[in-house]
Amino acid sequence: MSTQDSTLESHQPLGPSQLADFRLAASQMTGSKRRAFQAEMAWKYCGGNPLLAATLFGWGRHTVEVGLAERRTGSMCLGAPAACSGRKRWEDTHPEAAEALRRRAEAHAHHDPTFRTTLASTRLTAQSALAAWRAQGYGADQLPSPSTMAEGLNRMGFRLRKVVKAKPQKKMAETDAIFANIEQKTNKRRPRSGSNG
C-alpha cells in the first residue's frame, strides 16, 4: 500500500456539503492564498495528488500543482500580467514630451474658485497643444492622438473644459436685508446735504 492510499484511508470521506464549502472558500481567495489553500487541501485529503484534487474538488490541476510546488519550496510564484502585457502609456514611452505637456497645461490651468476639487481645468485644447508641439519641432512619432492626449491630461490631474468664471450667489432675502442695513448705517453717519454751497 502506498503512502497516498494510507493518507486517503486515514481520513473520512468528504460529503457533498463539505466539498461545496471547500470550493466556495477557494473561490473567495485569489493568487497565492488560493494556491496555498488548494495545496493544503490536496495534501490533506488527496495525499498531494493534483489530479485527484482536481477531480475531487473541481479545481484546476495546474493551479494545485503550482500550489504544491510553492508549499514544497517555500517560494511564491509571482505573476505579472498587468506589468508585462498591454501597451505602455504614452507618458511612459515619451516622458520628455509628457513633461512639456504638463508645463503647457499648467500655464493655462485654473482651479475651481470654490476649491471643492483639486482638479485644475485648462483652456488648452488637444489640437492647440499639438499645433504648438509641431511648431516646436516634435516629430509625428512622438505626438499622440488628441484623445490620447486628453486621457494623459486627465491622468495628470487636468480637465479639458471651459473654465467657468466665479459666479455671484443668487439674491436672497438675507442679502437684501444686509444691504438695507448697510445703507441705513451709512445714511445715519453722513446725512446728505441738499445744496452744494
RODO-2510 file (C-alpha; in nm, 4 decimals, decimal comma):
residues 197
     n   res          X          Y          Z
     1     m     0,0000     0,0000     0,0000
     2     s     0,1428     0,3412    -0,0939
     3     t     0,1535     0,6475     0,1274
     4     q    -0,1167     0,8139    -0,0823
     5     d    -0,3556     0,5235    -0,0222
     6     s    -0,2843     0,5261     0,3516
     7     t    -0,3419     0,9037     0,3603
     8     l    -0,6760     0,8656     0,1863
     9     e    -0,7850     0,5856     0,4182
    10     s    -0,6882     0,7764     0,7352
    11     h    -0,9466     1,0482     0,6660
    12     q    -1,3190     1,0066     0,6460
    13     p    -1,4695     1,0683     0,3032
    14     l    -1,5881     1,4200     0,2348
    15     g    -1,9577     1,4816     0,1925
    16     p    -2,1110     1,6943    -0,0833
    17     s    -2,1675     1,9890     0,1512
    18     q    -1,8033     1,9827     0,2633
    19     l    -1,6834     1,9747    -0,0979
    20     a    -1,9093     2,2697    -0,1762
    21     d    -1,7677     2,4571     0,1251
    22     f    -1,4093     2,3961     0,0089
    23     r    -1,4971     2,5131    -0,3432
    24     l    -1,6639     2,8255    -0,2057
    25     a    -1,3696     2,9015     0,0222
    26     a    -1,1240     2,8664    -0,2668
    27     s    -1,3371     3,0858    -0,4933
    28     q    -1,3250     3,3676    -0,2374
    29     m    -0,9433     3,3723    -0,2440
    30     t    -0,7062     3,4874    -0,5149
    31     g    -0,3437     3,4394    -0,6121
    32     s    -0,1017     3,2770    -0,3734
    33     k    -0,3604     3,2477    -0,0939
    34     r    -0,5851     3,0385    -0,3171
    35     r    -0,2953     2,8194    -0,4314
    36     a    -0,1800     2,7693    -0,0711
    37     f    -0,5323     2,6703     0,0359
    38     q    -0,5744     2,4324    -0,2575
    39     a    -0,2310     2,2787    -0,1933
    40     e    -0,3123     2,2278     0,1745
    41     m    -0,6455     2,0592     0,0962
    42     a    -0,4818     1,8488    -0,1756
    43     w    -0,2101     1,7416     0,0681
    44     k    -0,4560     1,6671     0,3466
    45     y    -0,7342     1,4920     0,1541
    46     c    -0,5661     1,3722    -0,1670
    47     g    -0,2170     1,2834    -0,0486
    48     g    -0,0613     1,5630    -0,2544
    49     n    -0,2008     1,4292    -0,5837
    50     p    -0,3048     1,7275    -0,8002
    51     l    -0,5036     1,5122    -1,0449
    52     l    -0,7083     1,3615    -0,7636
    53     a    -0,7622     1,7077    -0,6103
    54     a    -0,8757     1,8428    -0,9454
    55     t    -1,1218     1,5556    -0,9814
    56     l    -1,2475     1,5681    -0,6236
    57     f    -1,2719     1,9454    -0,5700
    58     g    -1,3146     2,0653    -0,9283
    59     w    -1,0071     2,2889    -0,9178
    60     g    -0,7546     2,3325    -1,1951
    61     r    -0,4820     2,0682    -1,1816
    62     h    -0,2127     2,3142    -1,2851
    63     t    -0,3093     2,5570    -1,0060
    64     v    -0,2920     2,2787    -0,7482
    65     e     0,0472     2,1708    -0,8875
    66     v     0,1810     2,5256    -0,8561
    67     g     0,0440     2,5486    -0,5009
    68     l     0,2082     2,2201    -0,4048
    69     a     0,5383     2,3361    -0,5571
    70     e     0,5145     2,6614    -0,3596
    71     r     0,4431     2,4625    -0,0447
    72     r     0,7373     2,2311    -0,1107
    73     t     0,9930     2,5029    -0,1960
    74     g     0,8643     2,7834     0,0239
    75     s     0,8864     3,0387    -0,2585
    76     m     0,5938     3,2172    -0,4193
    77     c     0,5277     3,2213    -0,7931
    78     l     0,4508     3,5775    -0,8895
    79     g     0,2519     3,6544    -1,1990
    80     a     0,2811     3,9930    -1,3609
    81     p     0,0256     4,0052    -1,6401
    82     a    -0,0525     4,3730    -1,5891
    83     a     0,3125     4,4740    -1,5968
    84     c     0,4114     4,2586    -1,8928
    85     s     0,1109     4,2834    -2,1185
    86     g    -0,0675     4,5596    -2,2952
    87     r     0,0556     4,8781    -2,4478
    88     k     0,2573     5,1187    -2,2369
    89     r     0,1081     5,4578    -2,1644
    90     w     0,2142     5,7443    -2,3845
    91     e     0,3527     5,9305    -2,0801
    92     d     0,5784     5,6329    -2,0040
    93     t     0,7126     5,5955    -2,3574
    94     h     0,7709     5,9708    -2,4113
    95     p     0,8448     6,1254    -2,0689
    96     e     1,0048     6,4446    -2,2077
    97     a     0,7033     6,5237    -2,4242
    98     a     0,4680     6,4406    -2,1350
    99     e     0,6546     6,6825    -1,9093
   100     a     0,6330     6,9515    -2,1773
   101     l     0,2574     6,8887    -2,1993
   102     r     0,2279     6,9202    -1,8220
   103     r     0,4122     7,2542    -1,8233
   104     r     0,1962     7,3837    -2,1084
   105     a    -0,1254     7,2729    -1,9334
   106     e    -0,0146     7,4308    -1,6021
   107     a     0,0384     7,7605    -1,7823
   108     h    -0,3262     7,7524    -1,8981
   109     a    -0,4744     7,5962    -1,5822
   110     h    -0,7319     7,7456    -1,3474
   111     h    -0,8535     7,5965    -1,0222
   112     d    -1,2124     7,5831    -0,9099
   113     p    -1,2797     7,9119    -0,7265
   114     t    -1,4778     7,7300    -0,4568
   115     f    -1,1879     7,4847    -0,4019
   116     r    -1,4282     7,1916    -0,3956
   117     t    -1,1935     6,9840    -0,6091
   118     t    -0,8177     6,9554    -0,6511
   119     l    -0,8517     6,9169    -1,0275
   120     a    -0,7415     7,2017    -1,2486
   121     s    -0,9404     7,2997    -1,5539
   122     t    -0,7495     7,4119    -1,8561
   123     r    -0,8472     7,6056    -2,1659
   124     l    -0,5751     7,4260    -2,3578
   125     t    -0,7226     7,2005    -2,6241
   126     a    -0,5539     6,8949    -2,7636
   127     q    -0,5492     7,0457    -3,1129
   128     s    -0,3795     7,3666    -2,9983
   129     a    -0,1226     7,1699    -2,7966
   130     l    -0,0462     6,9505    -3,0983
   131     a    -0,0053     7,2578    -3,3185
   132     a     0,2306     7,4150    -3,0636
   133     w     0,4372     7,0956    -3,0470
   134     r     0,4629     7,0731    -3,4221
   135     a     0,5868     7,4328    -3,4209
   136     q     0,8499     7,3377    -3,1606
   137     g     0,9775     7,0604    -3,3847
   138     y     0,8370     6,7444    -3,2261
   139     g     0,8013     6,4640    -3,4777
   140     a     0,4790     6,2876    -3,5636
   141     d     0,6072     5,9672    -3,3989
   142     q     0,6327     6,1448    -3,0627
   143     l     0,2925     6,3123    -3,0769
   144     p    -0,0129     6,1258    -2,9533
   145     s    -0,3625     6,1435    -3,0919
   146     p    -0,5877     6,4125    -2,9437
   147     s    -0,7885     6,1564    -2,7461
   148     t    -0,4707     6,0029    -2,6000
   149     m    -0,3509     6,3492    -2,5070
   150     a    -0,6811     6,4245    -2,3321
   151     e    -0,6572     6,0995    -2,1348
   152     g    -0,2986     6,1815    -2,0380
   153     l    -0,4019     6,5252    -1,9161
   154     n    -0,6795     6,3657    -1,7127
   155     r    -0,4282     6,1284    -1,5516
   156     m    -0,2074     6,4289    -1,4718
   157     g    -0,4982     6,5977    -1,2929
   158     f    -0,6196     6,8384    -1,5629
   159     r    -0,9644     6,8502    -1,7187
   160     l    -1,0230     6,9780    -2,0689
   161     r    -1,3241     7,2034    -2,0336
   162     k    -1,4192     7,5643    -2,0473
   163     v    -1,3295     7,7486    -1,7328
   164     v    -1,6344     7,8955    -1,5608
   165     k    -1,5677     8,2290    -1,4006
   166     a    -1,6762     8,2818    -1,0437
   167     k    -2,0494     8,3396    -1,0365
   168     p    -2,2098     8,5653    -0,7765
   169     q    -2,4537     8,3972    -0,5474
   170     k    -2,8207     8,4387    -0,6172
   171     k    -3,0042     8,7180    -0,4429
   172     m    -3,1757     8,6055    -0,1260
   173     a    -3,3921     8,7766     0,1334
   174     e    -3,0982     8,7802     0,3764
   175     t    -2,8826     8,9547     0,1169
   176     d    -3,1446     9,2293     0,0691
   177     a    -3,1691     9,2736     0,4469
   178     i    -2,7913     9,3040     0,4803
   179     f    -2,7661     9,5680     0,2071
   180     a    -3,0623     9,7613     0,3525
   181     n    -2,8931     9,7597     0,6935
   182     i    -2,5656     9,8832     0,5450
   183     e    -2,7453    10,1613     0,3585
   184     q    -2,9228    10,2740     0,6784
   185     k    -2,5956    10,2909     0,8708
   186     t    -2,4178    10,4890     0,6012
   187     n    -2,7104    10,7326     0,5760
   188     k    -2,7052    10,7883     0,9553
   189     r    -2,3343    10,8654     0,9590
   190     r    -2,3378    11,1207     0,6816
   191     p    -2,6621    11,2905     0,6076
   192     r    -2,6995    11,4122     0,2538
   193     s    -2,6994    11,7790     0,2077
   194     g    -2,9364    11,9281    -0,0436
   195     s    -2,7112    12,2113    -0,1629
   196     n    -2,3554    12,2281    -0,2828
   197     g    -2,2957    12,5691    -0,1498
***
